[in-house]
Each structure stands twice: as C-alpha cells, then as structure tokens.
Amino acid sequence: MATAFFRTIILYLLLITGLRLTGKRQIGELEPTELVLTMLLSDLAAVPMQDFGIPLINGVIPILTLLALSTLLSYCSLRSVRFRTLACGKPTIIIRDGKVLQEAMRRTRLTLDELLEELRQQSICDLSTVKYAILETSGQLSVLLYPQYQPLTPQSAAEPPAADSVLLPTVIISDGHLLEENLHHAGYEKNWLRGQLKKSGVSHPRDVFLLTVDEAGQVVFIKKEASS
C-alpha cells in the first residue's frame, strides 16, 4: 500500500512539472505537439502506477525523455519560424468579407457542417455578417464581425465605427524573423520594409519584435527588448 502511495505521488509531481512546461493552455487550445505530449505522458504514468512489477525508473525515464524532447521542440519553434510552421501549422482564413473560401476549407479538411456549427456556437447564423473567420492552429475558429453586427459597447455607441474598420493585420516580422511570403502577400517590397525600419530607428529585422500592416496600410511596430 505504501509503495503504491509513494509511486503515485512521485509520478503525479513529475507529470505536473511536465505539464507546466507546456504553458498555461486549456486542452482545447493545445498545439498538436502539446496534445501528443499530454496523451503520451498520461499513458506512461498509468502503467507503473498500476503494475508494481515494473521498476519505477522504467516509467520515469520515458517521461523525462519526452519532457526533454518537448523542451527542445519549444526552443526550435522559438528560434525558427519555418520549424514552428512545420510543427504547428499556421492560421488559415476560412471566411473573408462574408465569402467562404472553399479551397481553404478543403486544404484544412474543414467540412461545411463543422464551420456552421462553430459559427452557431458563437451565436452567428448569417455568413454575410462575418468579415473574417480564421481557423487557428489550435483548431478553434476566431470570428470577426462587421462593425454594424458587433455587440454594442460604450465606445461604439458614442462614435459608431466605419463600415471598413475591421481590418486584418498581416505579420511581416515576428520575433526578429522576416516573413517574406507575408510581405509579398500584403503587396509590399523590401524597399518599403527598409523605409519602415529606418522610420522606426532600427536597421535590421532582428531588432524588431513585431511588425504588422493591415489592409489600410496602418503599421504596428514593436521593438525587441534587449535580453537581460
């Protein structure tokens, strides 16, 4: 009895430590790699908890290996945008200006029934009210309504927003990494980018934490802080 108690406590604390490494997410918001890690950890911990004939170390070593691998993948994702996209995918626009992008749905294997269900769960029944619907890497659907269909707020009551005020920003620089595909997709060239960097007082994308531009040409710039 005591053996079972202490084995369970040890494995429980080890799993809590491992899940802390995945960050503060809910199950529905886990990236694919994090979901796989969670499932494997639960299976690995269950066996030595129930089978006392298996040495505890045989359960601990695989768990520690997975945690080390998860930490390595997180580091690679932080350092490389291409690796992060490969491991986790990237958000996909499913609805733009009230129009369903059928090719995007086929590419993400999202059925029409699933799309309508996601919209209904957000109290949306009319597709024409949707400015953008974006399928996030977690599998959740983010929906941006046209201003006239958005919930009323004190600010919008005092000053009604313009009809085209919902604009989707495109990320051009993410944590020091230039996303050239996004730059060209937004309709800009590197000369424009160099001008924006010079205007903001930096000379290289690696000095930028975030730079976005929306469809109206409005730029958001955040300079990277010096690492301590």
C-alpha positions in Angstrom: 0.0 0.0 0.0 2.8 2.4 0.9 4.6 1.6 -2.3 1.6 2.4 -4.4 1.1 5.7 -2.5 4.6 6.9 -2.9 4.9 5.8 -6.6 1.7 7.7 -7.4 2.9 10.8 -5.6 6.2 10.8 -7.5 4.7 10.2 -10.9 2.0 12.8 -10.2 4.5 15.5 -9.3 6.6 14.6 -12.3 3.6 15.0 -14.6 2.6 18.3 -13.1 6.1 19.5 -13.7 5.9 18.3 -17.3 2.6 19.9 -18.0 3.9 23.2 -16.6 6.5 23.2 -19.3 3.7 23.2 -22.0 2.5 26.6 -20.7 -0.9 27.7 -19.4 -3.3 26.4 -22.0 -6.6 24.7 -21.9 -6.9 21.3 -23.5 -8.9 22.8 -26.5 -6.0 25.3 -27.1 -3.2 22.8 -27.2 -0.9 22.7 -30.2 -0.6 19.3 -31.9 2.8 18.6 -30.3 1.5 19.5 -26.9 -1.6 17.4 -27.3 0.5 14.3 -28.2 2.9 15.0 -25.3 -0.1 15.1 -22.9 -1.5 11.9 -24.1 1.8 10.0 -24.0 2.6 11.3 -20.5 -0.7 10.0 -19.2 -0.2 6.6 -20.7 3.4 6.3 -19.5 2.5 7.3 -15.9 -0.5 4.9 -15.7 1.5 1.7 -16.3 4.0 2.0 -13.4 1.2 3.3 -11.1 -0.8 0.1 -11.6 1.9 -2.6 -12.2 4.2 -2.8 -9.2 6.3 -5.4 -11.0 7.7 -2.6 -13.3 10.6 -0.6 -11.7 9.6 3.0 -11.1 12.7 4.1 -13.1 11.3 2.4 -16.2 8.4 4.9 -16.1 10.4 7.9 -15.1 13.0 7.7 -17.8 10.5 7.8 -20.8 8.6 10.7 -19.1 11.9 12.7 -18.7 12.8 11.9 -22.3 9.5 13.2 -23.6 9.8 16.4 -21.4 13.4 17.0 -22.7 12.2 16.5 -26.3 9.3 18.8 -25.7 11.7 21.5 -24.4 13.9 21.0 -27.4 11.0 21.4 -29.8 9.8 24.5 -28.0 13.3 26.0 -28.3 13.4 25.2 -32.0 10.0 26.7 -32.5 11.1 29.9 -30.8 14.3 30.2 -32.9 12.8 29.2 -36.3 9.6 30.4 -37.8 9.8 27.7 -40.5 10.1 25.0 -37.9 7.2 26.4 -35.9 5.0 26.5 -39.0 6.0 22.9 -39.9 5.3 21.6 -36.3 2.2 23.6 -35.5 0.9 24.9 -38.9 -0.4 28.4 -39.3 -3.8 30.1 -39.1 -6.0 29.9 -42.2 -8.6 32.4 -43.3 -11.9 30.5 -43.9 -14.2 33.4 -44.5 -13.2 36.8 -46.0 -15.7 39.6 -46.5 -18.7 37.3 -45.9 -17.5 34.8 -48.5 -16.5 31.2 -47.7 -13.1 30.3 -49.1 -13.8 26.8 -50.3 -10.2 26.0 -51.3 -9.1 26.9 -47.8 -11.7 24.6 -46.3 -10.6 21.7 -48.5 -6.9 22.3 -47.6 -7.7 22.3 -43.8 -10.3 19.4 -44.2 -12.9 21.5 -42.5 -16.4 20.5 -43.5 -19.3 22.9 -44.1 -21.2 21.3 -41.2 -18.3 21.9 -38.9 -17.9 25.5 -40.0 -21.6 26.3 -39.4 -21.5 24.5 -36.1 -18.6 26.7 -34.9 -20.4 29.8 -36.1 -23.6 28.8 -34.3 -21.7 28.2 -31.1 -20.7 31.9 -31.3 -24.4 32.9 -32.0 -23.7 33.6 -35.7 -26.2 32.3 -38.2 -25.7 34.7 -41.1 -22.4 34.3 -43.1 -22.8 37.8 -44.6 -22.2 39.3 -41.1 -18.7 37.8 -40.9 -15.8 39.9 -42.0 -13.2 37.3 -41.2 -13.3 33.7 -39.8 -9.8 32.3 -39.1 -9.1 28.7 -38.3 -6.3 28.9 -35.6 -3.6 26.3 -35.2 -5.3 25.0 -32.0 -8.4 24.1 -34.2 -10.5 26.9 -32.8 -12.4 29.3 -35.1 -11.8 33.0 -34.5 -14.6 35.2 -35.9 -14.5 39.0 -36.6 -17.9 40.5 -37.5 -18.6 43.6 -39.5 -18.8 46.6 -37.2 -22.6 47.0 -37.6 -23.1 43.5 -36.3 -20.7 43.6 -33.4 -22.0 43.8 -29.8 -22.7 47.4 -28.7 -20.0 49.0 -26.4 -19.9 52.4 -24.8 -17.3 53.5 -27.3 -19.2 52.3 -30.4 -22.4 53.9 -29.0 -20.7 57.3 -28.7 -18.9 57.0 -32.1 -20.2 54.4 -34.5 -17.2 52.7 -36.3 -16.8 52.9 -40.0 -18.0 50.0 -42.1 -14.5 49.1 -43.2 -12.9 49.5 -39.7 -12.4 45.7 -39.3 -9.0 45.2 -40.9 -6.9 42.0 -40.6 -3.2 42.8 -39.9 -0.5 40.7 -41.7 2.5 39.8 -39.7 5.7 40.9 -41.5 8.3 40.5 -38.8 7.8 38.0 -35.9 10.4 38.0 -33.1 13.2 39.2 -35.4 12.3 36.9 -38.3 11.2 38.4 -41.6 8.3 36.6 -43.2 8.9 37.3 -46.9 5.9 35.4 -48.1 3.6 37.6 -45.9 5.5 40.7 -47.1 4.7 39.9 -50.8 1.2 38.7 -50.0 0.5 42.1 -48.4 1.7 43.8 -51.6 4.9 45.3 -50.3 8.6 45.0 -51.3 11.8 45.1 -49.3 12.3 48.8 -50.1 9.1 49.6 -48.3 10.2 47.5 -45.3 13.6 49.2 -45.2 11.8 52.5 -45.1 9.6 51.4 -42.2 12.6 50.1 -40.3 14.5 53.4 -40.8 11.5 55.4 -39.7 11.3 53.3 -36.5 15.0 53.8 -35.8 16.2 50.2 -36.5 18.4 48.8 -39.3 17.6 45.1 -39.3 14.5 42.9 -38.8 16.3 41.0 -36.0 15.9 44.2 -33.9 12.1 44.0 -34.3 9.8 42.0 -32.0 6.6 42.6 -34.1 5.7 44.5 -37.3 2.3 44.2 -38.8 0.5 46.0 -41.6 -3.2 45.9 -42.3 -5.2 46.4 -45.5 -5.4 50.2 -44.9 -1.6 50.4 -44.7 -1.6 51.0 -40.9 1.7 49.7 -39.4 2.2 48.4 -35.9 5.8 48.3 -34.7 7.2 46.9 -31.5 10.9 47.0 -31.0 12.7 44.0 -29.5 13.8 44.5 -25.9 17.4 43.8 -25.0 17.8 40.3 -23.4 18.9 40.5 -19.8 
